[in-house]
Amino acid sequence: MKLLKITGFLLILNSHICQSKAGESPFEHGKKLPVVPFMVLDNFGMKMCLKECEAISLCCSINFYRKLLKCELNSVGQNESLSLITDQDYVYSEIFHPKNRTCGTDVTCNLQSKCIRTTFDQFVCMPIFCVDPVPEIPNAYIAQKTFSPPSVTYGCSSGYTGVGNNTSICVPGKMWKTPVYSCVPDDFAKDCVYGGIHSYGGKMYCFAEHYITWTAAKDYCHGHTWHLVEIESAEEQSRIISLSKIPDYGAYWIGLADQENEGTWLWSHSRSAPQNPLWNPGQPNGGTIENCVALTYNGWSDLKCSQTLIPICEKVIHN
């Protein structure tokens, strides 16, 4: 027995799959195979549905739903342990013999491909599936799936708020793009001011509605599996400032401090020094008294860690 994972389903490939009894009618009305299809196509006729199955290497049988003209393509056919059931809304058919396939027995396409007859009466194999399973996102489910082109749209489970782009796509024959989407607990999302959780450049940001010390801010973010923001570029900083609408007198905690070694500024999460420091003019200037860093409307300033400010928490999307 061989196992293959395609488009999120676990498919079982046996030597007897796609075999049928000779002499049977191509279509069995009022019957269906009780399996989960690997692909569902809308607005297909019954014969067109079978033709589609004959072109796709993975397909062994069809369940055709007459009421809605839905073509359900199955990766298995009838066998000793899998029999047809009665359902008057369906018509069932199988691939009787390899010679019935679009490419016949001359061309063998892999299981991610479909055989196409060209205008020059030649056969080519065209990828139609992604080569890896659909990406999984914690606390998310697949709300919608399309097959041409391959795409999935995610939704969040009850009690979670979605952040980012909830659709992932792939080019057939290649891998799915990594989703830029996360499902965040509602209780944390409700703490975020300035319009809730924001996303930019593959990160999520939360301006937490709490005036707390720098250490408490670090612990607060970490307690929600986030961390105090680490600003990597002037572009990212400009985006954060525009999200928060920081006034001339405002300041927010970020994840930079020199508490461990005076003058050695490190990000609290990555334990690295900033590659592109964005200090305000004359900063840092607090010596041993001011060891924690806040973002103001135009840059960074060192302050006493005991001051109470709103923290900016961040998290890489989908981590």
BALOBA-1460 file (C-alpha; in Angstrom, 3 decimals):
// residues 319
<rec num="1" residu="m" x="0.000" y="0.000" z="0.000"/>
<rec num="2" residu="k" x="1.257" y="3.477" z="-0.857"/>
<rec num="3" residu="l" x="0.156" y="6.705" z="0.814"/>
<rec num="4" residu="l" x="0.043" y="10.082" z="-0.877"/>
<rec num="5" residu="k" x="-1.066" y="13.379" z="0.605"/>
<rec num="6" residu="i" x="-2.646" y="15.663" z="-2.014"/>
<rec num="7" residu="t" x="-4.490" y="18.973" z="-1.420"/>
<rec num="8" residu="g" x="-5.005" y="18.253" z="2.244"/>
<rec num="9" residu="f" x="-6.521" y="14.760" z="1.882"/>
<rec num="10" residu="l" x="-4.785" y="11.463" z="2.621"/>
<rec num="11" residu="l" x="-5.263" y="9.265" z="-0.416"/>
<rec num="12" residu="i" x="-4.687" y="5.494" z="-0.381"/>
<rec num="13" residu="l" x="-3.285" y="4.073" z="-3.601"/>
<rec num="14" residu="n" x="-3.605" y="0.312" z="-4.083"/>
<rec num="15" residu="s" x="-2.838" y="-1.907" z="-7.045"/>
<rec num="16" residu="h" x="-6.541" y="-2.610" z="-7.680"/>
<rec num="17" residu="i" x="-7.600" y="1.057" z="-7.840"/>
<rec num="18" residu="c" x="-9.093" y="2.209" z="-11.162"/>
<rec num="19" residu="q" x="-10.068" y="-1.319" z="-12.177"/>
<rec num="20" residu="s" x="-13.657" y="-2.226" z="-12.962"/>
<rec num="21" residu="k" x="-15.645" y="-5.171" z="-14.200"/>
<rec num="22" residu="a" x="-15.783" y="-5.435" z="-17.968"/>
<rec num="23" residu="g" x="-19.162" y="-5.133" z="-19.638"/>
<rec num="24" residu="e" x="-20.793" y="-2.811" z="-17.112"/>
<rec num="25" residu="s" x="-22.643" y="0.336" z="-18.175"/>
<rec num="26" residu="p" x="-20.405" y="3.441" z="-18.065"/>
<rec num="27" residu="f" x="-22.918" y="5.211" z="-15.802"/>
<rec num="28" residu="e" x="-24.780" y="3.812" z="-12.819"/>
<rec num="29" residu="h" x="-27.767" y="6.025" z="-12.074"/>
<rec num="30" residu="g" x="-28.932" y="6.394" z="-8.477"/>
<rec num="31" residu="k" x="-25.571" y="5.248" z="-7.103"/>
<rec num="32" residu="k" x="-22.531" y="6.901" z="-5.527"/>
<rec num="33" residu="l" x="-19.273" y="5.888" z="-3.918"/>
<rec num="34" residu="p" x="-19.181" y="6.965" z="-0.218"/>
<rec num="35" residu="v" x="-15.816" y="8.748" z="-0.262"/>
<rec num="36" residu="v" x="-14.501" y="12.310" z="0.058"/>
<rec num="37" residu="p" x="-13.638" y="13.650" z="-3.414"/>
<rec num="38" residu="f" x="-10.224" y="15.178" z="-3.982"/>
<rec num="39" residu="m" x="-11.762" y="17.750" z="-6.335"/>
<rec num="40" residu="v" x="-15.243" y="19.206" z="-6.890"/>
<rec num="41" residu="l" x="-16.080" y="21.032" z="-10.125"/>
<rec num="42" residu="d" x="-19.212" y="23.132" z="-10.634"/>
<rec num="43" residu="n" x="-21.458" y="23.397" z="-13.698"/>
<rec num="44" residu="f" x="-20.237" y="20.215" z="-15.364"/>
<rec num="45" residu="g" x="-22.293" y="17.812" z="-17.446"/>
<rec num="46" residu="m" x="-22.195" y="14.110" z="-16.637"/>
<rec num="47" residu="k" x="-20.143" y="13.062" z="-19.678"/>
<rec num="48" residu="m" x="-17.862" y="16.075" z="-19.329"/>
<rec num="49" residu="c" x="-17.270" y="15.053" z="-15.705"/>
<rec num="50" residu="l" x="-16.128" y="11.585" z="-16.774"/>
<rec num="51" residu="k" x="-13.893" y="13.093" z="-19.467"/>
<rec num="52" residu="e" x="-12.248" y="15.265" z="-16.808"/>
<rec num="53" residu="c" x="-11.613" y="12.185" z="-14.686"/>
<rec num="54" residu="e" x="-10.095" y="10.376" z="-17.669"/>
<rec num="55" residu="a" x="-7.605" y="13.219" z="-18.102"/>
<rec num="56" residu="i" x="-6.424" y="13.402" z="-14.469"/>
<rec num="57" residu="s" x="-3.967" y="10.728" z="-13.359"/>
<rec num="58" residu="l" x="-5.187" y="10.717" z="-9.774"/>
<rec num="59" residu="c" x="-8.843" y="10.192" z="-10.717"/>
<rec num="60" residu="c" x="-10.386" y="6.710" z="-10.680"/>
<rec num="61" residu="s" x="-14.118" y="7.418" z="-10.465"/>
<rec num="62" residu="i" x="-16.773" y="10.129" z="-10.351"/>
<rec num="63" residu="n" x="-19.852" y="10.899" z="-8.314"/>
<rec num="64" residu="f" x="-21.997" y="13.238" z="-10.405"/>
<rec num="65" residu="y" x="-24.560" y="15.266" z="-8.424"/>
<rec num="66" residu="r" x="-27.365" y="15.822" z="-10.915"/>
<rec num="67" residu="k" x="-29.328" y="18.495" z="-9.052"/>
<rec num="68" residu="l" x="-26.498" y="21.026" z="-8.931"/>
<rec num="69" residu="l" x="-24.359" y="19.741" z="-11.823"/>
<rec num="70" residu="k" x="-21.443" y="19.064" z="-9.482"/>
<rec num="71" residu="c" x="-18.631" y="16.828" z="-10.656"/>
<rec num="72" residu="e" x="-16.959" y="15.017" z="-7.745"/>
<rec num="73" residu="l" x="-13.664" y="13.364" z="-8.658"/>
<rec num="74" residu="n" x="-12.529" y="10.419" z="-6.529"/>
<rec num="75" residu="s" x="-9.061" y="8.952" z="-6.094"/>
<rec num="76" residu="v" x="-10.472" y="5.438" z="-5.600"/>
<rec num="77" residu="g" x="-12.998" y="3.163" z="-7.264"/>
<rec num="78" residu="q" x="-15.043" y="0.224" z="-6.053"/>
<rec num="79" residu="n" x="-13.122" y="-2.562" z="-4.369"/>
<rec num="80" residu="e" x="-13.659" y="-5.439" z="-1.960"/>
<rec num="81" residu="s" x="-14.026" y="-3.100" z="1.014"/>
<rec num="82" residu="l" x="-15.743" y="-0.166" z="-0.707"/>
<rec num="83" residu="s" x="-19.147" y="-0.597" z="-2.349"/>
<rec num="84" residu="l" x="-21.655" y="1.749" z="-3.950"/>
<rec num="85" residu="i" x="-24.595" y="3.101" z="-1.984"/>
<rec num="86" residu="t" x="-28.013" y="4.185" z="-3.235"/>
<rec num="87" residu="d" x="-28.595" y="7.904" z="-3.772"/>
<rec num="88" residu="q" x="-31.084" y="8.957" z="-6.438"/>
<rec num="89" residu="d" x="-29.444" y="12.377" z="-6.811"/>
<rec num="90" residu="y" x="-26.182" y="10.859" z="-8.045"/>
<rec num="91" residu="v" x="-24.708" y="9.050" z="-11.025"/>
<rec num="92" residu="y" x="-21.544" y="6.988" z="-10.612"/>
<rec num="93" residu="s" x="-18.886" y="5.974" z="-13.127"/>
<rec num="94" residu="e" x="-15.360" y="4.564" z="-13.127"/>
<rec num="95" residu="i" x="-12.333" y="4.471" z="-15.371"/>
<rec num="96" residu="f" x="-12.763" y="1.011" z="-16.892"/>
<rec num="97" residu="h" x="-9.302" y="0.541" z="-18.373"/>
<rec num="98" residu="p" x="-6.111" y="2.621" z="-18.810"/>
<rec num="99" residu="k" x="-6.836" y="2.781" z="-22.546"/>
<rec num="100" residu="n" x="-9.941" y="4.856" z="-21.688"/>
<rec num="101" residu="r" x="-7.817" y="7.660" z="-20.322"/>
<rec num="102" residu="t" x="-7.171" y="10.773" z="-22.392"/>
<rec num="103" residu="c" x="-3.560" y="9.773" z="-22.980"/>
<rec num="104" residu="g" x="-4.366" y="6.083" z="-23.363"/>
<rec num="105" residu="t" x="-1.475" y="3.819" z="-22.453"/>
<rec num="106" residu="d" x="1.162" y="5.744" z="-24.394"/>
<rec num="107" residu="v" x="1.687" y="8.658" z="-21.985"/>
<rec num="108" residu="t" x="1.799" y="8.379" z="-18.193"/>
<rec num="109" residu="c" x="1.401" y="11.611" z="-16.239"/>
<rec num="110" residu="n" x="2.319" y="11.860" z="-12.566"/>
<rec num="111" residu="l" x="-0.357" y="12.140" z="-9.886"/>
<rec num="112" residu="q" x="-0.181" y="15.945" z="-9.794"/>
<rec num="113" residu="s" x="-0.908" y="16.248" z="-13.519"/>
<rec num="114" residu="k" x="-3.603" y="16.196" z="-16.169"/>
<rec num="115" residu="c" x="-3.188" y="14.882" z="-19.715"/>
<rec num="116" residu="i" x="-4.002" y="17.394" z="-22.464"/>
<rec num="117" residu="r" x="-4.449" y="16.650" z="-26.157"/>
<rec num="118" residu="t" x="-2.907" y="19.475" z="-28.212"/>
<rec num="119" residu="t" x="-4.133" y="20.869" z="-31.528"/>
<rec num="120" residu="f" x="-1.346" y="18.860" z="-33.176"/>
<rec num="121" residu="d" x="-2.859" y="15.650" z="-31.777"/>
<rec num="122" residu="q" x="-0.045" y="15.268" z="-29.279"/>
<rec num="123" residu="f" x="-0.355" y="14.594" z="-25.551"/>
<rec num="124" residu="v" x="1.259" y="16.665" z="-22.811"/>
<rec num="125" residu="c" x="1.119" y="16.452" z="-19.017"/>
<rec num="126" residu="m" x="0.029" y="19.682" z="-17.341"/>
<rec num="127" residu="p" x="0.398" y="20.165" z="-13.544"/>
<rec num="128" residu="i" x="-2.920" y="20.947" z="-11.834"/>
<rec num="129" residu="f" x="-2.135" y="20.306" z="-8.159"/>
<rec num="130" residu="c" x="0.283" y="21.797" z="-5.658"/>
<rec num="131" residu="v" x="3.120" y="19.458" z="-4.742"/>
<rec num="132" residu="d" x="2.662" y="19.904" z="-0.979"/>
<rec num="133" residu="p" x="-0.351" y="19.731" z="1.371"/>
<rec num="134" residu="v" x="-2.505" y="22.781" z="2.074"/>
<rec num="135" residu="p" x="-0.770" y="24.859" z="4.803"/>
<rec num="136" residu="e" x="-2.284" y="24.535" z="8.258"/>
<rec num="137" residu="i" x="-2.818" y="27.571" z="10.490"/>
<rec num="138" residu="p" x="-3.351" y="27.167" z="14.256"/>
<rec num="139" residu="n" x="-6.956" y="27.855" z="15.316"/>
<rec num="140" residu="a" x="-8.044" y="28.290" z="11.685"/>
<rec num="141" residu="y" x="-10.138" y="26.253" z="9.265"/>
<rec num="142" residu="i" x="-10.523" y="26.206" z="5.487"/>
<rec num="143" residu="a" x="-13.640" y="28.211" z="4.679"/>
<rec num="144" residu="q" x="-13.366" y="27.899" z="0.903"/>
<rec num="145" residu="k" x="-11.226" y="26.021" z="-1.602"/>
<rec num="146" residu="t" x="-10.878" y="26.476" z="-5.356"/>
<rec num="147" residu="f" x="-9.106" y="24.159" z="-7.763"/>
<rec num="148" residu="s" x="-8.497" y="26.249" z="-10.874"/>
<rec num="149" residu="p" x="-6.425" y="28.083" z="-9.857"/>
<rec num="150" residu="p" x="-5.635" y="26.301" z="-6.556"/>
<rec num="151" residu="s" x="-6.476" y="28.532" z="-3.595"/>
<rec num="152" residu="v" x="-7.725" y="28.253" z="-0.029"/>
<rec num="153" residu="t" x="-9.462" y="30.862" z="2.098"/>
<rec num="154" residu="y" x="-9.180" y="30.544" z="5.870"/>
<rec num="155" residu="g" x="-11.515" y="31.457" z="8.687"/>
<rec num="156" residu="c" x="-10.784" y="31.580" z="12.416"/>
<rec num="157" residu="s" x="-12.318" y="29.294" z="15.014"/>
<rec num="158" residu="s" x="-14.756" y="30.724" z="17.537"/>
<rec num="159" residu="g" x="-12.969" y="32.934" z="20.059"/>
<rec num="160" residu="y" x="-10.277" y="34.068" z="17.617"/>
<rec num="161" residu="t" x="-9.798" y="37.111" z="15.398"/>
<rec num="162" residu="g" x="-8.179" y="36.884" z="11.968"/>
<rec num="163" residu="v" x="-5.259" y="39.140" z="11.057"/>
<rec num="164" residu="g" x="-3.644" y="39.454" z="7.623"/>
<rec num="165" residu="n" x="-4.490" y="38.055" z="4.194"/>
<rec num="166" residu="n" x="-6.669" y="34.965" z="4.672"/>
<rec num="167" residu="t" x="-6.156" y="33.547" z="1.166"/>
<rec num="168" residu="s" x="-3.248" y="31.363" z="0.072"/>
<rec num="169" residu="i" x="-2.561" y="30.286" z="-3.513"/>
<rec num="170" residu="c" x="-0.120" y="28.124" z="-5.412"/>
<rec num="171" residu="v" x="1.057" y="27.723" z="-8.968"/>
<rec num="172" residu="p" x="0.172" y="24.156" z="-10.075"/>
<rec num="173" residu="g" x="3.217" y="21.931" z="-9.853"/>
<rec num="174" residu="k" x="4.795" y="24.123" z="-7.189"/>
<rec num="175" residu="m" x="4.410" y="24.664" z="-3.444"/>
<rec num="176" residu="w" x="1.730" y="26.647" z="-1.637"/>
<rec num="177" residu="k" x="2.675" y="30.170" z="-0.672"/>
<rec num="178" residu="t" x="3.141" y="30.555" z="3.066"/>
<rec num="179" residu="p" x="-0.064" y="32.133" z="4.436"/>
<rec num="180" residu="v" x="0.323" y="35.641" z="5.842"/>
<rec num="181" residu="y" x="-2.564" y="35.113" z="8.245"/>
<rec num="182" residu="s" x="-2.973" y="34.347" z="11.941"/>
<rec num="183" residu="c" x="-5.852" y="33.723" z="14.321"/>
<rec num="184" residu="v" x="-5.421" y="35.719" z="17.527"/>
<rec num="185" residu="p" x="-7.401" y="35.111" z="20.751"/>
<rec num="186" residu="d" x="-10.264" y="37.591" z="21.065"/>
<rec num="187" residu="d" x="-9.353" y="38.542" z="24.643"/>
<rec num="188" residu="f" x="-5.922" y="39.737" z="23.491"/>
<rec num="189" residu="a" x="-7.267" y="41.477" z="20.376"/>
<rec num="190" residu="k" x="-9.720" y="43.450" z="22.531"/>
<rec num="191" residu="d" x="-6.775" y="44.910" z="24.475"/>
<rec num="192" residu="c" x="-5.340" y="46.475" z="21.315"/>
<rec num="193" residu="v" x="-6.100" y="50.165" z="20.758"/>
<rec num="194" residu="y" x="-5.911" y="52.242" z="17.555"/>
<rec num="195" residu="g" x="-8.156" y="49.925" z="15.568"/>
<rec num="196" residu="g" x="-7.119" y="46.560" z="16.991"/>
<rec num="197" residu="i" x="-4.358" y="44.374" z="15.595"/>
<rec num="198" residu="h" x="-2.559" y="45.649" z="12.504"/>
<rec num="199" residu="s" x="-0.402" y="43.782" z="9.996"/>
<rec num="200" residu="y" x="2.518" y="44.998" z="7.914"/>
<rec num="201" residu="g" x="5.438" y="43.263" z="6.228"/>
<rec num="202" residu="g" x="4.628" y="39.822" z="7.625"/>
<rec num="203" residu="k" x="4.254" y="41.067" z="11.212"/>
<rec num="204" residu="m" x="1.318" y="41.845" z="13.495"/>
<rec num="205" residu="y" x="1.277" y="44.793" z="15.900"/>
<rec num="206" residu="c" x="-0.776" y="45.456" z="19.004"/>
<rec num="207" residu="f" x="-0.745" y="48.721" z="20.955"/>
<rec num="208" residu="a" x="-1.854" y="47.295" z="24.291"/>
<rec num="209" residu="e" x="-4.287" y="49.402" z="26.315"/>
<rec num="210" residu="h" x="-2.184" y="49.362" z="29.492"/>
<rec num="211" residu="y" x="0.190" y="51.943" z="30.969"/>
<rec num="212" residu="i" x="2.875" y="49.747" z="32.501"/>
<rec num="213" residu="t" x="6.615" y="49.673" z="33.197"/>
<rec num="214" residu="w" x="9.048" y="48.344" z="30.597"/>
<rec num="215" residu="t" x="9.546" y="45.018" z="32.403"/>
<rec num="216" residu="a" x="5.797" y="44.583" z="32.852"/>
<rec num="217" residu="a" x="5.356" y="45.419" z="29.158"/>
<rec num="218" residu="k" x="7.854" y="42.743" z="28.151"/>
<rec num="219" residu="d" x="6.103" y="40.194" z="30.372"/>
<rec num="220" residu="y" x="2.672" y="41.214" z="29.074"/>
<rec num="221" residu="c" x="3.620" y="40.643" z="25.428"/>
<rec num="222" residu="h" x="5.443" y="37.415" z="26.222"/>
<rec num="223" residu="g" x="2.443" y="36.140" z="28.173"/>
<rec num="224" residu="h" x="0.425" y="36.234" z="24.947"/>
<rec num="225" residu="t" x="3.254" y="34.540" z="22.944"/>
<rec num="226" residu="w" x="4.159" y="37.920" z="21.412"/>
<rec num="227" residu="h" x="7.126" y="40.185" z="22.257"/>
<rec num="228" residu="l" x="7.934" y="43.880" z="22.453"/>
<rec num="229" residu="v" x="8.396" y="45.258" z="18.969"/>
<rec num="230" residu="e" x="11.823" y="45.133" z="17.326"/>
<rec num="231" residu="i" x="11.965" y="47.854" z="14.673"/>
<rec num="232" residu="e" x="14.112" y="46.777" z="11.732"/>
<rec num="233" residu="s" x="13.895" y="49.725" z="9.356"/>
<rec num="234" residu="a" x="12.848" y="53.337" z="8.956"/>
<rec num="235" residu="e" x="9.976" y="52.142" z="6.745"/>
<rec num="236" residu="e" x="8.659" y="49.851" z="9.462"/>
<rec num="237" residu="q" x="8.972" y="52.642" z="12.029"/>
<rec num="238" residu="s" x="7.064" y="55.073" z="9.810"/>
<rec num="239" residu="r" x="4.293" y="52.512" z="9.414"/>
<rec num="240" residu="i" x="4.047" y="51.967" z="13.175"/>
<rec num="241" residu="i" x="3.960" y="55.704" z="13.837"/>
<rec num="242" residu="s" x="1.196" y="56.154" z="11.257"/>
<rec num="243" residu="l" x="-0.834" y="53.344" z="12.840"/>
<rec num="244" residu="s" x="-0.612" y="54.802" z="16.334"/>
<rec num="245" residu="k" x="-0.822" y="58.469" z="15.345"/>
<rec num="246" residu="i" x="1.771" y="59.262" z="18.025"/>
<rec num="247" residu="p" x="1.392" y="62.886" z="19.148"/>
<rec num="248" residu="d" x="4.371" y="65.162" z="19.739"/>
<rec num="249" residu="y" x="4.397" y="64.277" z="23.438"/>
<rec num="250" residu="g" x="3.590" y="60.538" z="23.109"/>
<rec num="251" residu="a" x="5.861" y="57.542" z="23.652"/>
<rec num="252" residu="y" x="5.473" y="53.741" z="23.561"/>
<rec num="253" residu="w" x="7.656" y="50.969" z="24.883"/>
<rec num="254" residu="i" x="9.681" y="48.989" z="22.316"/>
<rec num="255" residu="g" x="11.886" y="45.965" z="22.972"/>
<rec num="256" residu="l" x="15.271" y="47.706" z="23.304"/>
<rec num="257" residu="a" x="17.225" y="48.069" z="26.572"/>
<rec num="258" residu="d" x="20.749" y="48.156" z="28.021"/>
<rec num="259" residu="q" x="19.824" y="46.881" z="31.483"/>
<rec num="260" residu="e" x="22.386" y="44.067" z="31.407"/>
<rec num="261" residu="n" x="25.403" y="46.046" z="30.205"/>
<rec num="262" residu="e" x="25.418" y="49.840" z="30.156"/>
<rec num="263" residu="g" x="25.733" y="51.145" z="26.619"/>
<rec num="264" residu="t" x="25.103" y="47.768" z="24.963"/>
<rec num="265" residu="w" x="21.619" y="48.070" z="23.514"/>
<rec num="266" residu="l" x="19.958" y="44.733" z="22.731"/>
<rec num="267" residu="w" x="16.510" y="43.680" z="21.598"/>
<rec num="268" residu="s" x="14.884" y="41.722" z="24.413"/>
<rec num="269" residu="h" x="13.480" y="38.956" z="22.175"/>
<rec num="270" residu="s" x="16.165" y="38.267" z="19.566"/>
<rec num="271" residu="r" x="19.057" y="39.247" z="21.873"/>
<rec num="272" residu="s" x="20.639" y="41.123" z="18.961"/>
<rec num="273" residu="a" x="21.795" y="44.711" z="18.544"/>
<rec num="274" residu="p" x="19.730" y="46.960" z="16.255"/>
<rec num="275" residu="q" x="21.136" y="46.962" z="12.730"/>
<rec num="276" residu="n" x="19.641" y="50.330" z="11.903"/>
<rec num="277" residu="p" x="19.416" y="52.464" z="15.083"/>
<rec num="278" residu="l" x="16.821" y="55.211" z="14.793"/>
<rec num="279" residu="w" x="17.637" y="57.386" z="17.816"/>
<rec num="280" residu="n" x="16.210" y="60.848" z="18.231"/>
<rec num="281" residu="p" x="18.846" y="63.631" z="18.063"/>
<rec num="282" residu="g" x="20.953" y="63.621" z="21.237"/>
<rec num="283" residu="q" x="19.738" y="60.165" z="22.293"/>
<rec num="284" residu="p" x="20.512" y="58.041" z="24.203"/>
<rec num="285" residu="n" x="21.460" y="60.474" z="26.966"/>
<rec num="286" residu="g" x="20.286" y="58.962" z="30.243"/>
<rec num="287" residu="g" x="23.400" y="57.037" z="31.240"/>
<rec num="288" residu="t" x="22.787" y="54.449" z="33.944"/>
<rec num="289" residu="i" x="19.489" y="56.077" z="34.947"/>
<rec num="290" residu="e" x="17.605" y="55.522" z="31.678"/>
<rec num="291" residu="n" x="18.007" y="51.959" z="30.396"/>
<rec num="292" residu="c" x="14.808" y="51.277" z="28.435"/>
<rec num="293" residu="v" x="13.762" y="52.618" z="25.050"/>
<rec num="294" residu="a" x="10.528" y="54.179" z="23.870"/>
<rec num="295" residu="l" x="9.339" y="55.134" z="20.399"/>
<rec num="296" residu="t" x="8.260" y="58.756" z="20.067"/>
<rec num="297" residu="y" x="6.748" y="60.512" z="17.066"/>
<rec num="298" residu="n" x="10.116" y="60.734" z="15.269"/>
<rec num="299" residu="g" x="12.525" y="58.179" z="16.766"/>
<rec num="300" residu="w" x="13.870" y="56.398" z="19.856"/>
<rec num="301" residu="s" x="14.580" y="57.842" z="23.292"/>
<rec num="302" residu="d" x="15.960" y="56.173" z="26.404"/>
<rec num="303" residu="l" x="13.800" y="56.533" z="29.529"/>
<rec num="304" residu="k" x="13.621" y="55.220" z="33.054"/>
<rec num="305" residu="c" x="12.355" y="51.636" z="32.955"/>
<rec num="306" residu="s" x="9.984" y="52.449" z="35.824"/>
<rec num="307" residu="q" x="7.968" y="54.885" z="33.707"/>
<rec num="308" residu="t" x="4.545" y="53.654" z="32.624"/>
<rec num="309" residu="l" x="3.798" y="53.663" z="28.892"/>
<rec num="310" residu="i" x="1.686" y="51.703" z="26.415"/>
<rec num="311" residu="p" x="3.690" y="48.764" z="24.992"/>
<rec num="312" residu="i" x="3.824" y="47.827" z="21.321"/>
<rec num="313" residu="c" x="3.697" y="44.031" z="21.029"/>
<rec num="314" residu="e" x="4.574" y="42.263" z="17.784"/>
<rec num="315" residu="k" x="4.477" y="38.767" z="16.335"/>
<rec num="316" residu="v" x="5.500" y="37.279" z="13.018"/>
<rec num="317" residu="i" x="2.310" y="36.245" z="11.220"/>
<rec num="318" residu="h" x="1.615" y="32.497" z="11.210"/>
<rec num="319" residu="n" x="4.300" y="31.688" z="13.807"/>
